[in-house]
C-alpha cells in the first residue's frame, strides 16, 4: 500500500507532496473531507507502535482543551484523532510496511530514500 493522509489546505502538506514527486500508484486521502476510519487508525498504530506517535500536540484544540495538563492514555489519543482531523500529525505516509509521520525534514528525507 502506498498512501498519504494529508490536509489539502495545509501548505506544508502541499509542499511535501510536491517535493516527494509521487508516482500515480499513491492514494491521497484528505483527512478533512474523508474522515479517518477505525481500521485506518488501527493500521497506522500497528505500523508506528502507538497512537501517541500519530498525535499532534501542536494542534490548536490540544491547547484550547487543556489536554497538555492531562494524563492521556493510548485510547484517549485514538479517540481524539478519530474525533477531529487536526489531532493527526501530518502528513502520514505509508509505503508498503513503513510509516513516516509528520513534516520533520529527517522524516521526509527517510521517505524519499525508499521512493
C-alpha positions, 0 to 999 in steps of 0.5 A, spaced: 500 500 500 502 506 498 498 512 501 498 519 504 493 522 509 494 529 508 490 536 509 489 539 502 489 546 505 495 545 509 501 548 505 506 544 508 502 538 506 502 541 499 509 542 499 511 535 501 507 532 496 510 536 491 517 535 493 516 527 494 514 527 486 509 521 487 508 516 482 500 515 480 500 508 484 499 513 491 492 514 494 491 521 497 486 521 502 484 528 505 483 527 512 478 533 512 473 531 507 474 523 508 474 522 515 479 517 518 476 510 519 477 505 525 481 500 521 485 506 518 487 508 525 488 501 527 493 500 521 497 506 522 498 504 530 500 497 528 505 500 523 508 506 528 507 502 535 502 507 538 497 512 537 501 517 541 506 517 535 500 519 530 498 525 535 499 532 534 500 536 540 501 542 536 494 542 534 490 548 536 484 544 540 490 540 544 491 547 547 484 550 547 482 543 551 487 543 556 489 536 554 497 538 555 495 538 563 492 531 562 494 524 563 492 521 556 492 514 555 493 510 548 485 510 547 484 517 549 489 519 543 485 514 538 479 517 540 481 524 539 484 523 532 478 519 530 474 525 533 477 531 529 482 531 523 487 536 526 489 531 532 493 527 526 500 529 525 501 530 518 502 528 513 502 520 514 505 516 509 505 509 508 509 505 503 508 498 503 510 496 511 513 503 513 510 509 516 513 516 516 509 521 520 509 528 520 513 534 516 520 533 520 525 534 514 529 527 517 522 524 516 521 526 509 528 525 507 527 517 510 521 517 505 524 519 499 530 514 500 525 508 499 521 512 493 
